[in-house]
Amino acid sequence: MLIAVERHGPVRAVPVENEKVATLQPIIDRTIDKKAHLMSDSHRSYIHIGQQFLNHSHVNHSLREYSRGNVHCNTAESFSSLFERARMGVFHYFSGKHLSRYLNEFSFRWEHRVPVEKTTKSGKKKIKMKPIPVMDMLFLLIMRCSGVHLRRTKQWGIQDIAFC
């Protein structure tokens, strides 16, 4: 899965077959502005793709480098962690056929959180992200799904039908 997330902003998560440049390049071209400061790990596909951006910084996990100043990919890893915890705790299995649907659901959840300021035991102020209240979430979900319809095919598969 390819995760592109803006710090304190939206996330785009897409299932990918492999991590080759030919597979990732079209997705990245559609998702990320070339003027952006791309931050990634040191995977060679990202190094190659990063040359096309105005700025590209990367961390080398194999050398136990997880952040260098403002350069890190912890935001994307945080989204990945949220997704993995849901797989282990609630869903147990994500089929490849419907992986994009699961990713869309968790992208929706990620983008509809609110910052809450907490004070740690040592007295430091820390911002934690909390889900919005359930009723607000349902309202947003219903508004987002307006005009979307799912139907079963003759073979009992799922067919998307969007209408205006």
Secondary structure, DSSP 8 states (H G I E B T S, - for coil): -EEEE-TTS-EEEE--S---HHHHHHHHHHHS-TTSEEEEE--HHHHHHHTTSSEEEEE-GGGT--EETTEE-HHHHHHHHHHHHHIIIIIS---GGGHHHHHHHHHHHHHTEEEEEEE-TTS-EEEEEEE--HHHHHHHHHHHHTTEEEEE-TTS-EEEEE--
